[in-house]
Amino acid sequence: MATDLTAQAIEGYEAAADAKCPYLWSSPAAMAWHAGQWLKATGRSAPRIVRTSRGYGLRVNDMLVRWRDDDSIEQVS
């Protein structure tokens, strides 16, 4: 079952661009927080539904993204 991480992604989306992630760097919550930052930085809409996927993947709104580190998030589909 996928974990709902929408709240953490919204936190990241609403945080200042230079804010530090409050979650353990390797946790799903940190991935979601950084995904929220990525959404805002790339001009995408705010996170509506964020859930875990396989490995370092997240389902964010209607797309699959992979998290590699703080500065490397890519849309897969």
PQR file with spaces between the fields and no chain letter, atoms N, CA, C, O and H, PARSE charges and radii, in Angstrom:
ATOM       1  N    MET     1       0.842   -1.177    0.000 -0.4000 1.5000
ATOM       2  CA   MET     1       0.000    0.000    0.000 -0.0000 2.0000
ATOM       3  C    MET     1       0.893    1.248    0.000  0.5500 1.7000
ATOM       4  O    MET     1       1.860    1.333    0.757 -0.5500 1.4000
ATOM       5  N    ALA     2       0.561    2.181   -0.837 -0.4000 1.5000
ATOM       6  CA   ALA     2       1.338    3.414   -0.963 -0.0000 2.0000
ATOM       7  C    ALA     2       1.068    4.342    0.214  0.5500 1.7000
ATOM       8  O    ALA     2      -0.057    4.438    0.704 -0.5500 1.4000
ATOM       9  H    ALA     2      -0.224    2.111   -1.452  0.4000 1.0000
ATOM      10  N    THR     3       2.104    5.009    0.651 -0.4000 1.5000
ATOM      11  CA   THR     3       2.007    5.962    1.753 -0.0000 2.0000
ATOM      12  C    THR     3       1.642    7.337    1.221  0.5500 1.7000
ATOM      13  O    THR     3       2.227    7.804    0.244 -0.5500 1.4000
ATOM      14  H    THR     3       3.018    4.931    0.253  0.4000 1.0000
ATOM      15  N    ASP     4       0.678    7.985    1.860 -0.4000 1.5000
ATOM      16  CA   ASP     4       0.284    9.336    1.465 -0.0000 2.0000
ATOM      17  C    ASP     4       1.284   10.341    2.026  0.5500 1.7000
ATOM      18  O    ASP     4       1.474   10.429    3.239 -0.5500 1.4000
ATOM      19  H    ASP     4       0.203    7.606    2.653  0.4000 1.0000
ATOM      20  N    LEU     5       1.919   11.093    1.138 -0.4000 1.5000
ATOM      21  CA   LEU     5       2.924   12.087    1.520 -0.0000 2.0000
ATOM      22  C    LEU     5       2.543   13.484    1.045  0.5500 1.7000
ATOM      23  O    LEU     5       3.403   14.353    0.898 -0.5500 1.4000
ATOM      24  H    LEU     5       1.765   11.021    0.152  0.4000 1.0000
ATOM      25  N    THR     6       1.268   13.693    0.811 -0.4000 1.5000
ATOM      26  CA   THR     6       0.798   14.976    0.298 -0.0000 2.0000
ATOM      27  C    THR     6       1.141   16.120    1.244  0.5500 1.7000
ATOM      28  O    THR     6       1.581   17.177    0.790 -0.5500 1.4000
ATOM      29  H    THR     6       0.570   12.987    0.930  0.4000 1.0000
ATOM      30  N    ALA     7       0.952   15.936    2.538 -0.4000 1.5000
ATOM      31  CA   ALA     7       1.225   17.011    3.511 -0.0000 2.0000
ATOM      32  C    ALA     7       2.689   17.434    3.472  0.5500 1.7000
ATOM      33  O    ALA     7       2.983   18.627    3.539 -0.5500 1.4000
ATOM      34  H    ALA     7       0.595   15.077    2.907  0.4000 1.0000
ATOM      35  N    GLN     8       3.609   16.483    3.366 -0.4000 1.5000
ATOM      36  CA   GLN     8       5.031   16.812    3.326 -0.0000 2.0000
ATOM      37  C    GLN     8       5.383   17.538    2.023  0.5500 1.7000
ATOM      38  O    GLN     8       6.202   18.457    2.028 -0.5500 1.4000
ATOM      39  H    GLN     8       3.370   15.514    3.312  0.4000 1.0000
ATOM      40  N    ALA     9       4.773   17.131    0.916 -0.4000 1.5000
ATOM      41  CA   ALA     9       5.027   17.802   -0.358 -0.0000 2.0000
ATOM      42  C    ALA     9       4.499   19.238   -0.335  0.5500 1.7000
ATOM      43  O    ALA     9       5.139   20.142   -0.872 -0.5500 1.4000
ATOM      44  H    ALA     9       4.108   16.385    0.911  0.4000 1.0000
ATOM      45  N    ILE    10       3.350   19.448    0.277 -0.4000 1.5000
ATOM      46  CA   ILE    10       2.806   20.800    0.406 -0.0000 2.0000
ATOM      47  C    ILE    10       3.725   21.664    1.254  0.5500 1.7000
ATOM      48  O    ILE    10       3.941   22.836    0.944 -0.5500 1.4000
ATOM      49  H    ILE    10       2.829   18.714    0.713  0.4000 1.0000
ATOM      50  N    GLU    11       4.272   21.085    2.335 -0.4000 1.5000
ATOM      51  CA   GLU    11       5.243   21.815    3.169 -0.0000 2.0000
ATOM      52  C    GLU    11       6.421   22.292    2.320  0.5500 1.7000
ATOM      53  O    GLU    11       6.834   23.447    2.419 -0.5500 1.4000
ATOM      54  H    GLU    11       4.096   20.133    2.587  0.4000 1.0000
ATOM      55  N    GLY    12       6.954   21.407    1.494 -0.4000 1.5000
ATOM      56  CA   GLY    12       8.077   21.766    0.635 -0.0000 2.0000
ATOM      57  C    GLY    12       7.695   22.810   -0.387  0.5500 1.7000
ATOM      58  O    GLY    12       8.479   23.716   -0.673 -0.5500 1.4000
ATOM      59  H    GLY    12       6.618   20.469    1.414  0.4000 1.0000
ATOM      60  N    TYR    13       6.511   22.698   -0.940 -0.4000 1.5000
ATOM      61  CA   TYR    13       6.033   23.655   -1.936 -0.0000 2.0000
ATOM      62  C    TYR    13       5.885   25.048   -1.338  0.5500 1.7000
ATOM      63  O    TYR    13       6.190   26.047   -1.990 -0.5500 1.4000
ATOM      64  H    TYR    13       5.874   21.963   -0.708  0.4000 1.0000
ATOM      65  N    GLU    14       5.419   25.109   -0.103 -0.4000 1.5000
ATOM      66  CA   GLU    14       5.179   26.394    0.552 -0.0000 2.0000
ATOM      67  C    GLU    14       6.419   26.982    1.232  0.5500 1.7000
ATOM      68  O    GLU    14       6.419   28.152    1.615 -0.5500 1.4000
ATOM      69  H    GLU    14       5.172   24.298    0.427  0.4000 1.0000
ATOM      70  N    ALA    15       7.467   26.179    1.382 -0.4000 1.5000
ATOM      71  CA   ALA    15       8.687   26.656    2.045 -0.0000 2.0000
ATOM      72  C    ALA    15       9.478   27.585    1.129  0.5500 1.7000
ATOM      73  O    ALA    15       9.349   27.529   -0.094 -0.5500 1.4000
ATOM      74  H    ALA    15       7.466   25.228    1.071  0.4000 1.0000
ATOM      75  N    ALA    16      10.286   28.425    1.727 -0.4000 1.5000
ATOM      76  CA   ALA    16      11.166   29.308    0.962 -0.0000 2.0000
ATOM      77  C    ALA    16      12.142   28.469    0.141  0.5500 1.7000
ATOM      78  O    ALA    16      12.472   27.345    0.518 -0.5500 1.4000
ATOM      79  H    ALA    16      10.391   28.471    2.720  0.4000 1.0000
ATOM      80  N    ALA    17      12.594   29.012   -0.965 -0.4000 1.5000
ATOM      81  CA   ALA    17      13.501   28.283   -1.858 -0.0000 2.0000
ATOM      82  C    ALA    17      14.797   27.856   -1.168  0.5500 1.7000
ATOM      83  O    ALA    17      15.386   26.839   -1.531 -0.5500 1.4000
ATOM      84  H    ALA    17      12.326   29.925   -1.271  0.4000 1.0000
ATOM      85  N    ASP    18      15.240   28.628   -0.179 -0.4000 1.5000
ATOM      86  CA   ASP    18      16.488   28.295    0.505 -0.0000 2.0000
ATOM      87  C    ASP    18      16.258   27.552    1.827  0.5500 1.7000
ATOM      88  O    ASP    18      17.190   27.394    2.616 -0.5500 1.4000
ATOM      89  H    ASP    18      14.761   29.455    0.116  0.4000 1.0000
ATOM      90  N    ALA    19      15.038   27.099    2.069 -0.4000 1.5000
ATOM      91  CA   ALA    19      14.711   26.386    3.312 -0.0000 2.0000
ATOM      92  C    ALA    19      15.400   25.021    3.348  0.5500 1.7000
ATOM      93  O    ALA    19      15.672   24.423    2.307 -0.5500 1.4000
ATOM      94  H    ALA    19      14.282   27.227    1.427  0.4000 1.0000
ATOM      95  N    LYS    20      15.670   24.554    4.529 -0.4000 1.5000
ATOM      96  CA   LYS    20      16.269   23.235    4.742 -0.0000 2.0000
ATOM      97  C    LYS    20      15.157   22.226    5.015  0.5500 1.7000
ATOM      98  O    LYS    20      14.196   22.525    5.724 -0.5500 1.4000
ATOM      99  H    LYS    20      15.449   25.040    5.374  0.4000 1.0000
ATOM     100  N    CYS    21      15.294   21.061    4.459 -0.4000 1.5000
ATOM     101  CA   CYS    21      14.309   20.002    4.662 -0.0000 2.0000
ATOM     102  C    CYS    21      14.335   19.550    6.121  0.5500 1.7000
ATOM     103  O    CYS    21      15.408   19.269    6.655 -0.5500 1.4000
ATOM     104  H    CYS    21      16.075   20.819    3.883  0.4000 1.0000
ATOM     105  N    PRO    22      13.165   19.475    6.778 -0.5600 1.5000
ATOM     106  CA   PRO    22      13.122   19.078    8.184  0.2800 2.0000
ATOM     107  C    PRO    22      13.138   17.559    8.412  0.5500 1.7000
ATOM     108  O    PRO    22      13.105   17.106    9.557 -0.5500 1.4000
ATOM     109  N    TYR    23      13.187   16.779    7.340 -0.4000 1.5000
ATOM     110  CA   TYR    23      13.088   15.324    7.451 -0.0000 2.0000
ATOM     111  C    TYR    23      14.437   14.660    7.194  0.5500 1.7000
ATOM     112  O    TYR    23      15.311   15.249    6.559 -0.5500 1.4000
ATOM     113  H    TYR    23      13.214   17.147    6.410  0.4000 1.0000
ATOM     114  N    LEU    24      14.604   13.454    7.680 -0.4000 1.5000
ATOM     115  CA   LEU    24      15.808   12.665    7.444 -0.0000 2.0000
ATOM     116  C    LEU    24      16.014   12.514    5.944  0.5500 1.7000
ATOM     117  O    LEU    24      15.086   12.118    5.239 -0.5500 1.4000
ATOM     118  H    LEU    24      13.894   12.975    8.197  0.4000 1.0000
ATOM     119  N    TRP    25      17.194   12.818    5.441 -0.4000 1.5000
ATOM     120  CA   TRP    25      17.439   12.950    4.002 -0.0000 2.0000
ATOM     121  C    TRP    25      17.026   11.749    3.177  0.5500 1.7000
ATOM     122  O    TRP    25      16.650   11.921    2.017 -0.5500 1.4000
ATOM     123  H    TRP    25      17.948   13.140    6.014  0.4000 1.0000
ATOM     124  N    SER    26      17.075   10.554    3.710 -0.4000 1.5000
ATOM     125  CA   SER    26      16.760    9.353    2.927 -0.0000 2.0000
ATOM     126  C    SER    26      15.323    8.869    3.113  0.5500 1.7000
ATOM     127  O    SER    26      14.953    7.826    2.573 -0.5500 1.4000
ATOM     128  H    SER    26      17.380   10.414    4.652  0.4000 1.0000
ATOM     129  N    SER    27      14.523    9.595    3.854 -0.4000 1.5000
ATOM     130  CA   SER    27      13.160    9.150    4.138 -0.0000 2.0000
ATOM     131  C    SER    27      12.187    9.507    3.017  0.5500 1.7000
ATOM     132  O    SER    27      12.436   10.449    2.264 -0.5500 1.4000
ATOM     133  H    SER    27      14.824   10.442    4.293  0.4000 1.0000
ATOM     134  N    PRO    28      11.089    8.773    2.898 -0.5600 1.5000
ATOM     135  CA   PRO    28      10.056    9.132    1.926  0.2800 2.0000
ATOM     136  C    PRO    28       9.507   10.541    2.168  0.5500 1.7000
ATOM     137  O    PRO    28       9.150   11.235    1.216 -0.5500 1.4000
ATOM     138  N    ALA    29       9.437   10.965    3.419 -0.4000 1.5000
ATOM     139  CA   ALA    29       8.956   12.317    3.729 -0.0000 2.0000
ATOM     140  C    ALA    29       9.894   13.364    3.134  0.5500 1.7000
ATOM     141  O    ALA    29       9.431   14.383    2.621 -0.5500 1.4000
ATOM     142  H    ALA    29       9.727   10.401    4.193  0.4000 1.0000
ATOM     143  N    ALA    30      11.204   13.130    3.195 -0.4000 1.5000
ATOM     144  CA   ALA    30      12.168   14.063    2.605 -0.0000 2.0000
ATOM     145  C    ALA    30      12.024   14.092    1.089  0.5500 1.7000
ATOM     146  O    ALA    30      12.102   15.160    0.481 -0.5500 1.4000
ATOM     147  H    ALA    30      11.580   12.303    3.612  0.4000 1.0000
ATOM     148  N    MET    31      11.814   12.930    0.471 -0.4000 1.5000
ATOM     149  CA   MET    31      11.619   12.888   -0.972 -0.0000 2.0000
ATOM     150  C    MET    31      10.403   13.721   -1.364  0.5500 1.7000
ATOM     151  O    MET    31      10.441   14.471   -2.339 -0.5500 1.4000
ATOM     152  H    MET    31      11.750   12.062    0.965  0.4000 1.0000
ATOM     153  N    ALA    32       9.325   13.583   -0.598 -0.4000 1.5000
ATOM     154  CA   ALA    32       8.105   14.340   -0.892 -0.0000 2.0000
ATOM     155  C    ALA    32       8.321   15.834   -0.687  0.5500 1.7000
ATOM     156  O    ALA    32       7.852   16.646   -1.485 -0.5500 1.4000
ATOM     157  H    ALA    32       9.294   12.973    0.194  0.4000 1.0000
ATOM     158  N    TRP    33       9.026   16.199    0.375 -0.4000 1.5000
ATOM     159  CA   TRP    33       9.308   17.611    0.644 -0.0000 2.0000
ATOM     160  C    TRP    33      10.094   18.220   -0.516  0.5500 1.7000
ATOM     161  O    TRP    33       9.769   19.310   -0.987 -0.5500 1.4000
ATOM     162  H    TRP    33       9.407   15.540    1.023  0.4000 1.0000
ATOM     163  N    HIS    34      11.119   17.518   -0.971 -0.4000 1.5000
ATOM     164  CA   HIS    34      11.929   18.003   -2.090 -0.0000 2.0000
ATOM     165  C    HIS    34      11.120   18.023   -3.391  0.5500 1.7000
ATOM     166  O    HIS    34      11.322   18.895   -4.236 -0.5500 1.4000
ATOM     167  H    HIS    34      11.383   16.632   -0.588  0.4000 1.0000
ATOM     168  N    ALA    35      10.220   17.075   -3.549 -0.4000 1.5000
ATOM     169  CA   ALA    35       9.353   17.080   -4.728 -0.0000 2.0000
ATOM     170  C    ALA    35       8.473   18.325   -4.720  0.5500 1.7000
ATOM     171  O    ALA    35       8.233   18.915   -5.774 -0.5500 1.4000
ATOM     172  H    ALA    35      10.056   16.366   -2.863  0.4000 1.0000
ATOM     173  N    GLY    36       7.993   18.731   -3.554 -0.4000 1.5000
ATOM     174  CA   GLY    36       7.218   19.967   -3.450 -0.0000 2.0000
ATOM     175  C    GLY    36       8.051   21.167   -3.854  0.5500 1.7000
ATOM     176  O    GLY    36       7.571   22.041   -4.575 -0.5500 1.4000
ATOM     177  H    GLY    36       8.189   18.251   -2.698  0.4000 1.0000
ATOM     178  N    GLN    37       9.294   21.222   -3.398 -0.4000 1.5000
ATOM     179  CA   GLN    37      10.206   22.306   -3.788 -0.0000 2.0000
ATOM     180  C    GLN    37      10.423   22.293   -5.304  0.5500 1.7000
ATOM     181  O    GLN    37      10.416   23.343   -5.948 -0.5500 1.4000
ATOM     182  H    GLN    37       9.684   20.512   -2.812  0.4000 1.0000
ATOM     183  N    TRP    38      10.614   21.108   -5.861 -0.4000 1.5000
ATOM     184  CA   TRP    38      10.832   20.950   -7.297 -0.0000 2.0000
ATOM     185  C    TRP    38       9.623   21.427   -8.093  0.5500 1.7000
ATOM     186  O    TRP    38       9.772   22.119   -9.101 -0.5500 1.4000
ATOM     187  H    TRP    38      10.620   20.256   -5.339  0.4000 1.0000
ATOM     188  N    LEU    39       8.419   21.056   -7.638 -0.4000 1.5000
ATOM     189  CA   LEU    39       7.209   21.499   -8.333 -0.0000 2.0000
ATOM     190  C    LEU    39       7.161   23.024   -8.426  0.5500 1.7000
ATOM     191  O    LEU    39       6.892   23.584   -9.489 -0.5500 1.4000
ATOM     192  H    LEU    39       8.298   20.494   -6.820  0.4000 1.0000
ATOM     193  N    LYS    40       7.424   23.681   -7.308 -0.4000 1.5000
ATOM     194  CA   LYS    40       7.379   25.149   -7.287 -0.0000 2.0000
ATOM     195  C    LYS    40       8.479   25.748   -8.159  0.5500 1.7000
ATOM     196  O    LYS    40       8.232   26.678   -8.927 -0.5500 1.4000
ATOM     197  H    LYS    40       7.643   23.226   -6.445  0.4000 1.0000
ATOM     198  N    ALA    41       9.684   25.217   -8.038 -0.4000 1.5000
ATOM     199  CA   ALA    41      10.824   25.755   -8.788 -0.0000 2.0000
ATOM     200  C    ALA    41      10.660   25.598  -10.299  0.5500 1.7000
ATOM     201  O    ALA    41      11.205   26.389  -11.069 -0.5500 1.4000
ATOM     202  H    ALA    41       9.885   24.462   -7.414  0.4000 1.0000
ATOM     203  N    THR    42       9.915   24.586  -10.722 -0.4000 1.5000
ATOM     204  CA   THR    42       9.732   24.352  -12.152 -0.0000 2.0000
ATOM     205  C    THR    42       8.413   24.914  -12.674  0.5500 1.7000
ATOM     206  O    THR    42       8.040   24.673  -13.822 -0.5500 1.4000
ATOM     207  H    THR    42       9.472   23.944  -10.097  0.4000 1.0000
ATOM     208  N    GLY    43       7.706   25.665  -11.823 -0.4000 1.5000
ATOM     209  CA   GLY    43       6.481   26.326  -12.261 -0.0000 2.0000
ATOM     210  C    GLY    43       5.274   25.420  -12.387  0.5500 1.7000
ATOM     211  O    GLY    43       4.303   25.766  -13.059 -0.5500 1.4000
ATOM     212  H    GLY    43       8.008   25.860  -10.890  0.4000 1.0000
ATOM     213  N    ARG    44       5.326   24.282  -11.758 -0.4000 1.5000
ATOM     214  CA   ARG    44       4.187   23.356  -11.801 -0.0000 2.0000
ATOM     215  C    ARG    44       3.187   23.690  -10.697  0.5500 1.7000
ATOM     216  O    ARG    44       3.487   24.454   -9.779 -0.5500 1.4000
ATOM     217  H    ARG    44       6.115   24.001  -11.212  0.4000 1.0000
ATOM     218  N    SER    45       2.016   23.114  -10.801 -0.4000 1.5000
ATOM     219  CA   SER    45       0.972   23.370   -9.806 -0.0000 2.0000
ATOM     220  C    SER    45       1.302   22.704   -8.473  0.5500 1.7000
ATOM     221  O    SER    45       2.127   21.793   -8.406 -0.5500 1.4000
ATOM     222  H    SER    45       1.773   22.493  -11.546  0.4000 1.0000
ATOM     223  N    ALA    46       0.652   23.168   -7.433 -0.4000 1.5000
ATOM     224  CA   ALA    46       0.863   22.644   -6.082 -0.0000 2.0000
ATOM     225  C    ALA    46       0.516   21.157   -6.024  0.5500 1.7000
ATOM     226  O    ALA    46      -0.328   20.687   -6.788 -0.5500 1.4000
ATOM     227  H    ALA    46      -0.018   23.908   -7.489  0.4000 1.0000
ATOM     228  N    PRO    47       1.153   20.427   -5.135 -0.5600 1.5000
ATOM     229  CA   PRO    47       0.869   19.001   -5.005  0.2800 2.0000
ATOM     230  C    PRO    47      -0.563   18.765   -4.514  0.5500 1.7000
ATOM     231  O    PRO    47      -1.014   19.379   -3.547 -0.5500 1.4000
ATOM     232  N    ARG    48      -1.258   17.869   -5.201 -0.4000 1.5000
ATOM     233  CA   ARG    48      -2.622   17.491   -4.802 -0.0000 2.0000
ATOM     234  C    ARG    48      -2.636   16.106   -4.181  0.5500 1.7000
ATOM     235  O    ARG    48      -3.245   15.887   -3.134 -0.5500 1.4000
ATOM     236  H    ARG    48      -0.891   17.371   -5.986  0.4000 1.0000
ATOM     237  N    ILE    49      -1.958   15.175   -4.838 -0.4000 1.5000
ATOM     238  CA   ILE    49      -1.887   13.799   -4.354 -0.0000 2.0000
ATOM     239  C    ILE    49      -0.444   13.332   -4.539  0.5500 1.7000
ATOM     240  O    ILE    49       0.068   13.307   -5.658 -0.5500 1.4000
ATOM     241  H    ILE    49      -1.463   15.354   -5.689  0.4000 1.0000
ATOM     242  N    VAL    50       0.202   12.966   -3.447 -0.4000 1.5000
ATOM     243  CA   VAL    50       1.579   12.473   -3.499 -0.0000 2.0000
ATOM     244  C    VAL    50       1.635   11.160   -2.728  0.5500 1.7000
ATOM     245  O    VAL    50       1.268   11.093   -1.554 -0.5500 1.4000
ATOM     246  H    VAL    50      -0.214   12.986   -2.537  0.4000 1.0000
ATOM     247  N    ARG    51       2.097   10.129   -3.404 -0.4000 1.5000
ATOM     248  CA   ARG    51       2.186    8.799   -2.802 -0.0000 2.0000
ATOM     249  C    ARG    51       3.517    8.149   -3.175  0.5500 1.7000
ATOM     250  O    ARG    51       4.123    8.478   -4.195 -0.5500 1.4000
ATOM     251  H    ARG    51       2.395   10.183   -4.357  0.4000 1.0000
ATOM     252  N    THR    52       3.950    7.231   -2.339 -0.4000 1.5000
ATOM     253  CA   THR    52       5.186    6.515   -2.630 -0.0000 2.0000
ATOM     254  C    THR    52       4.979    5.605   -3.834  0.5500 1.7000
ATOM     255  O    THR    52       3.862    5.183   -4.136 -0.5500 1.4000
ATOM     256  H    THR    52       3.458    6.963   -1.511  0.4000 1.0000
ATOM     257  N    SER    53       6.080    5.317   -4.509 -0.4000 1.5000
ATOM     258  CA   SER    53       6.105    4.364   -5.604 -0.0000 2.0000
ATOM     259  C    SER    53       7.306    3.461   -5.355  0.5500 1.7000
ATOM     260  O    SER    53       7.847    3.461   -4.249 -0.5500 1.4000
ATOM     261  H    SER    53       6.987    5.660   -4.263  0.4000 1.0000
ATOM     262  N    ARG    54       7.728    2.710   -6.328 -0.4000 1.5000
ATOM     263  CA   ARG    54       8.870    1.807   -6.130 -0.0000 2.0000
ATOM     264  C    ARG    54      10.181    2.567   -6.009  0.5500 1.7000
ATOM     265  O    ARG    54      10.368    3.613   -6.631 -0.5500 1.4000
ATOM     266  H    ARG    54       7.288    2.709   -7.226  0.4000 1.0000
ATOM     267  N    GLY    55      11.079    2.030   -5.205 -0.4000 1.5000
ATOM     268  CA   GLY    55      12.413    2.614   -5.067 -0.0000 2.0000
ATOM     269  C    GLY    55      12.354    4.058   -4.618  0.5500 1.7000
ATOM     270  O    GLY    55      11.684    4.392   -3.640 -0.5500 1.4000
ATOM     271  H    GLY    55      10.927    1.181   -4.700  0.4000 1.0000
ATOM     272  N    TYR    56      13.057    4.908   -5.338 -0.4000 1.5000
ATOM     273  CA   TYR    56      13.066    6.334   -5.018 -0.0000 2.0000
ATOM     274  C    TYR    56      12.088    7.084   -5.910  0.5500 1.7000
ATOM     275  O    TYR    56      12.367    8.195   -6.361 -0.5500 1.4000
ATOM     276  H    TYR    56      13.601    4.637   -6.132  0.4000 1.0000
ATOM     277  N    GLY    57      10.946    6.465   -6.157 -0.4000 1.5000
ATOM     278  CA   GLY    57       9.932    7.086   -6.989 -0.0000 2.0000
ATOM     279  C    GLY    57       8.751    7.571   -6.164  0.5500 1.7000
ATOM     280  O    GLY    57       8.433    7.030   -5.105 -0.5500 1.4000
ATOM     281  H    GLY    57      10.720    5.563   -5.791  0.4000 1.0000
ATOM     282  N    LEU    58       8.118    8.604   -6.684 -0.4000 1.5000
ATOM     283  CA   LEU    58       6.902    9.145   -6.086 -0.0000 2.0000
ATOM     284  C    LEU    58       5.888    9.380   -7.190  0.5500 1.7000
ATOM     285  O    LEU    58       6.248    9.764   -8.303 -0.5500 1.4000
ATOM     286  H    LEU    58       8.376    9.044   -7.544  0.4000 1.0000
ATOM     287  N    ARG    59       4.646    9.155   -6.887 -0.4000 1.5000
ATOM     288  CA   ARG    59       3.552    9.572   -7.753 -0.0000 2.0000
ATOM     289  C    ARG    59       3.147   10.946   -7.259  0.5500 1.7000
ATOM     290  O    ARG    59       2.637   11.092   -6.148 -0.5500 1.4000
ATOM     291  H    ARG    59       4.353    8.843   -5.983  0.4000 1.0000
ATOM     292  N    VAL    60       3.375   11.952   -8.088 -0.4000 1.5000
ATOM     293  CA   VAL    60       3.092   13.340   -7.722 -0.0000 2.0000
ATOM     294  C    VAL    60       2.054   13.858   -8.702  0.5500 1.7000
ATOM     295  O    VAL    60       2.311   13.957   -9.902 -0.5500 1.4000
ATOM     296  H    VAL    60       3.789   11.834   -8.990  0.4000 1.0000
ATOM     297  N    ASN    61       0.872   14.188   -8.178 -0.4000 1.5000
ATOM     298  CA   ASN    61      -0.246   14.596   -9.019 -0.0000 2.0000
ATOM     299  C    ASN    61      -0.462   13.510  -10.063  0.5500 1.7000
ATOM     300  O    ASN    61      -0.842   12.398   -9.698 -0.5500 1.4000
ATOM     301  H    ASN    61       0.663   14.108   -7.203  0.4000 1.0000
ATOM     302  N    ASP    62      -0.239   13.777  -11.328 -0.4000 1.5000
ATOM     303  CA   ASP    62      -0.469   12.766  -12.372 -0.0000 2.0000
ATOM     304  C    ASP    62       0.825   12.296  -13.018  0.5500 1.7000
ATOM     305  O    ASP    62       0.801   11.826  -14.156 -0.5500 1.4000
ATOM     306  H    ASP    62       0.070   14.681  -11.624  0.4000 1.0000
ATOM     307  N    MET    63       1.950   12.408  -12.327 -0.4000 1.5000
ATOM     308  CA   MET    63       3.210   11.991  -12.933 -0.0000 2.0000
ATOM     309  C    MET    63       4.047   11.168  -11.962  0.5500 1.7000
ATOM     310  O    MET    63       3.874   11.233  -10.745 -0.5500 1.4000
ATOM     311  H    MET    63       1.970   12.790  -11.403  0.4000 1.0000
ATOM     312  N    LEU    64       4.950   10.399  -12.536 -0.4000 1.5000
ATOM     313  CA   LEU    64       5.918    9.636  -11.759 -0.0000 2.0000
ATOM     314  C    LEU    64       7.223   10.401  -11.786  0.5500 1.7000
ATOM     315  O    LEU    64       7.706   10.764  -12.858 -0.5500 1.4000
ATOM     316  H    LEU    64       5.091   10.346  -13.524  0.4000 1.0000
ATOM     317  N    VAL    65       7.801   10.651  -10.618 -0.4000 1.5000
ATOM     318  CA   VAL    65       9.092   11.324  -10.538 -0.0000 2.0000
ATOM     319  C    VAL    65      10.066   10.447   -9.759  0.5500 1.7000
ATOM     320  O    VAL    65       9.667    9.668   -8.894 -0.5500 1.4000
ATOM     321  H    VAL    65       7.407   10.356   -9.747  0.4000 1.0000
ATOM     322  N    ARG    66      11.325   10.587  -10.076 -0.4000 1.5000
ATOM     323  CA   ARG    66      12.400    9.879   -9.372 -0.0000 2.0000
ATOM     324  C    ARG    66      13.247   10.903   -8.640  0.5500 1.7000
ATOM     325  O    ARG    66      13.609   11.942   -9.190 -0.5500 1.4000
ATOM     326  H    ARG    66      11.649   11.220  -10.779  0.4000 1.0000
ATOM     327  N    TRP    67      13.553   10.594   -7.402 -0.4000 1.5000
ATOM     328  CA   TRP    67      14.380   11.452   -6.560 -0.0000 2.0000
ATOM     329  C    TRP    67      15.758   10.837   -6.477  0.5500 1.7000
ATOM     330  O    TRP    67      15.891    9.678   -6.085 -0.5500 1.4000
ATOM     331  H    TRP    67      13.258    9.749   -6.955  0.4000 1.0000
ATOM     332  N    ARG    68      16.792   11.589   -6.839 -0.4000 1.5000
ATOM     333  CA   ARG    68      18.163   11.089   -6.757 -0.0000 2.0000
ATOM     334  C    ARG    68      18.917   11.735   -5.600  0.5500 1.7000
ATOM     335  O    ARG    68      19.649   11.051   -4.885 -0.5500 1.4000
ATOM     336  H    ARG    68      16.683   12.531   -7.157  0.4000 1.0000
ATOM     337  N    ASP    69      18.753   13.014   -5.409 -0.4000 1.5000
ATOM     338  CA   ASP    69      19.290   13.736   -4.259 -0.0000 2.0000
ATOM     339  C    ASP    69      18.570   15.081   -4.214  0.5500 1.7000
ATOM     340  O    ASP    69      17.632   15.299   -4.981 -0.5500 1.4000
ATOM     341  H    ASP    69      18.159   13.570   -5.990  0.4000 1.0000
ATOM     342  N    ASP    70      18.985   15.973   -3.345 -0.4000 1.5000
ATOM     343  CA   ASP    70      18.279   17.241   -3.166 -0.0000 2.0000
ATOM     344  C    ASP    70      18.104   18.031   -4.451  0.5500 1.7000
ATOM     345  O    ASP    70      17.078   18.687   -4.632 -0.5500 1.4000
ATOM     346  H    ASP    70      19.747   15.796   -2.722  0.4000 1.0000
ATOM     347  N    ASP    71      19.081   17.985   -5.347 -0.4000 1.5000
ATOM     348  CA   ASP    71      19.044   18.790   -6.557 -0.0000 2.0000
ATOM     349  C    ASP    71      18.720   18.006   -7.809  0.5500 1.7000
ATOM     350  O    ASP    71      18.830   18.543   -8.912 -0.5500 1.4000
ATOM     351  H    ASP    71      19.915   17.452   -5.200  0.4000 1.0000
ATOM     352  N    SER    72      18.326   16.763   -7.673 -0.4000 1.5000
ATOM     353  CA   SER    72      18.106   15.953   -8.858 -0.0000 2.0000
ATOM     354  C    SER    72      16.795   15.188   -8.764  0.5500 1.7000
ATOM     355  O    SER    72      16.742   14.066   -8.260 -0.5500 1.4000
ATOM     356  H    SER    72      18.237   16.327   -6.778  0.4000 1.0000
ATOM     357  N    ILE    73      15.760   15.810   -9.252 -0.4000 1.5000
ATOM     358  CA   ILE    73      14.458   15.163   -9.367 -0.0000 2.0000
ATOM     359  C    ILE    73      14.096   15.210  -10.828  0.5500 1.7000
ATOM     360  O    ILE    73      14.239   16.252  -11.467 -0.5500 1.4000
ATOM     361  H    ILE    73      15.803   16.721   -9.662  0.4000 1.0000
ATOM     362  N    GLU    74      13.630   14.102  -11.372 -0.4000 1.5000
ATOM     363  CA   GLU    74      13.271   14.077  -12.781 -0.0000 2.0000
ATOM     364  C    GLU    74      11.913   13.446  -12.975  0.5500 1.7000
ATOM     365  O    GLU    74      11.534   12.526  -12.251 -0.5500 1.4000
ATOM     366  H    GLU    74      13.514   13.255  -10.853  0.4000 1.0000
ATOM     367  N    GLN    75      11.185   13.939  -13.947 -0.4000 1.5000
ATOM     368  CA   GLN    75       9.897   13.361  -14.297 -0.0000 2.0000
ATOM     369  C    GLN    75      10.153   12.147  -15.174  0.5500 1.7000
ATOM     370  O    GLN    75      10.876   12.232  -16.167 -0.5500 1.4000
ATOM     371  H    GLN    75      11.492   14.687  -14.536  0.4000 1.0000
ATOM     372  N    VAL    76       9.559   11.017  -14.806 -0.4000 1.5000
ATOM     373  CA   VAL    76       9.732    9.787  -15.570 -0.0000 2.0000
ATOM     374  C    VAL    76       8.563    9.612  -16.538  0.5500 1.7000
ATOM     375  O    VAL    76       8.758    9.257  -17.701 -0.5500 1.4000
ATOM     376  H    VAL    76       8.971   10.948  -14.000  0.4000 1.0000
ATOM     377  N    SER    77       7.382    9.857  -16.066 -0.4000 1.5000
ATOM     378  CA   SER    77       6.200    9.748  -16.936 -0.0000 2.0000
ATOM     379  C    SER    77       5.108   10.680  -16.465  0.5500 1.7000
ATOM     380  O    SER    77       4.036   10.731  -17.068 -0.5500 1.4000
ATOM     381  H    SER    77       7.222   10.146  -15.122  0.4000 1.0000
